[in-house]
């Protein structure tokens, strides 16, 4: 079974109330992992954090978990939960 790490983020209270809440994202990740028979080892969150930078406590922790081999991959509900910048997306991949 493939081990994955879940990552959830909201940047504003408005997102929290519009169906993008951390709880709603967690539930979607759990359902996805169950559907595809993935072992969801942990869900890391960044609440109230902008996607403008990769320098977020939860994301840095998630990347460290990946580097340490504690998970084989990361799952997110939507790409913009990880970052808004294409350059940052590639930088995150290169960190692995």
Beta strands, then each sheet from edge to edge (+ up, - down):
strand 1: 3-10
strand 2: 39-47
strand 3: 73-75
sheet 1: 2+ 1+ 3+
end
